[in-house]
Amino acid sequence: MNAVDAWLTDRRETIFEELKRFVRIPSVSTDPAYKGGVVEAAEFVAAALRTAGLADARVRTTAGHPVVTAAWRGAPGKPTVLVYGHFDVQPPDPLEMWRTQPFEPEIRDGRLYGRGASDDKGPMLIPVKVAQAFLACSGALPVNMVFLFEGEEEVSSAHLEDFVAANRDYLAADFVLSADGAQWRADLPSVITGSRGICALEITVRGAAKDLHSGRHGGAVANPIQALARLLSGLHDDDGRVAVPGFYDAVIELSRVELDAVANLPWSEADYLASVGAPASVGEAGYTMLQRNWLRPTLEFNGVSGGYAGPGKKTVIPAFAQAKITCRLVPDQKPEAITRAIADVLRARAPKGVTVEVKIETGGAGPYALPSDHPGLALAEEVLREVTGVAPIRVRMGATVPIGEIFKRVLGLDTVFFSFATSDEDYHAPNEFFRLASLATGLKAWRLYLQRLGA
């Protein structure tokens, strides 16, 4: 066995325990109540990097949550990779749907359950431990490595661009190797060649100045929930297309070859629907489900609130109702243009008797596509084939990893996604988990990737 692999294998249980300590930290970036948890997670990551042998590892402030950096440039003439990951996590809600507490990790059936275990604490710990193994075994890394771990990926990396722009020299590299991302299926290795962008809005519809008795006032004043429902339903047409003027203007139409490549992947729509518990597939007419999920833009409603939603009844006409909206974007859509178009439509369509307020959330992210001939992509495929014994496939990502577009635009660097999370591991949902077998595979794959890159 390779000496580095042996070092990692001997310490596998210790690594599991370290990951459990990491997952216990409630580093929810979107909720100010968890701000201390994000800072604690940053300090945990910096300490792990220093323990690995990266003496300059430190927590660095931004206008939002912190980032953690470290660098080792002791391999002159060898390539330099910028390793990316994130230590912030999604909110754990709804808590009642968790089988165990979200921040009390538990191992069951070869899986580590806990918020952030898969997205992205387990995968991002892998390159840290591999670097530690190389330095422990030989005192050197096979390539130059710069580490950048952030605390705002789950809020669209709102302040990462400013940090990257201000630290170009420190972050200089040949390409980015991301520990964030996901394998498409647990039984089929894959490499990601692109991700969609994102933008977000919140709409508030206001009626009367206060909640009103629905008997005394019903039929006399507008109901904000009804008005909101009308506005939301008007954002799509009957064929599933987004009914916002200008929404598709910048979309680059894909060739039939590109569309067919996705349509011909080994994929069962029925199995997918069964796995998520959905009765049928819906969306924009004229495209397959994978094409809609990877290659077409969407507009989704992420939450609706207003009035009384507790047990029993409360006969009120609420003073306001709200909804949260996000869009996934494809080349060449711009977050700012899309949010502006949606906001304009919502305000223009305000029903009589209500006012409409639209808040455009900060931190939108553009879409990203990795060149198909990038050498780092070819190496990832080679390593995955060797480690798993199965030829990997190329897939797109329906989700958003903001760093791809940011690193390309600000640093001129492409991003190779090399994550060992899997898309079925319920990240962003209750009972998130990370397969411990994937951790073991990831450790071996990252060791082999870095070794081959430096050969």
Secondary structure, DSSP 4 states (H G I P E B T S, - for coil): --HHHHHHHHTHHHHHHHHHHHHTS--BSS-GGGHHHHHHHHHHHHHHHHHHT-TT-EEE--SSS-EEEEEE---TTS-EEEEEEE--B-----GGG-SS-TTS-EEETTEEESTTIIIIIHHHHHHHHHHHHHHHHHSS-SSEEEEEEES-GGGTTTTHHHHHHHTTTTT--SEEEES-S-BSBTTB-EEEEEE-EEEEEEEEEE-SSS-EEHHHHTTTS--HHHHHHHHHHTTB-TTS-B-STTTTTT--PPPHHHHHHHHTSS--HHHHHHHHT-S----STTS-HHHHHHTS-EEEEEEEEES--SSS---EE-SEEEEEEEEEE-TT--HHHHHHHHHHHHHHTPPTT-EEEEEEPS--B--EE--TT-HHHHHHHHHHHHHHSS--EEEEESS--THHHHHHHHH---EEE----BTTS-TTSTT-EEEHHHHHHHHHHHHHHHHHHT-
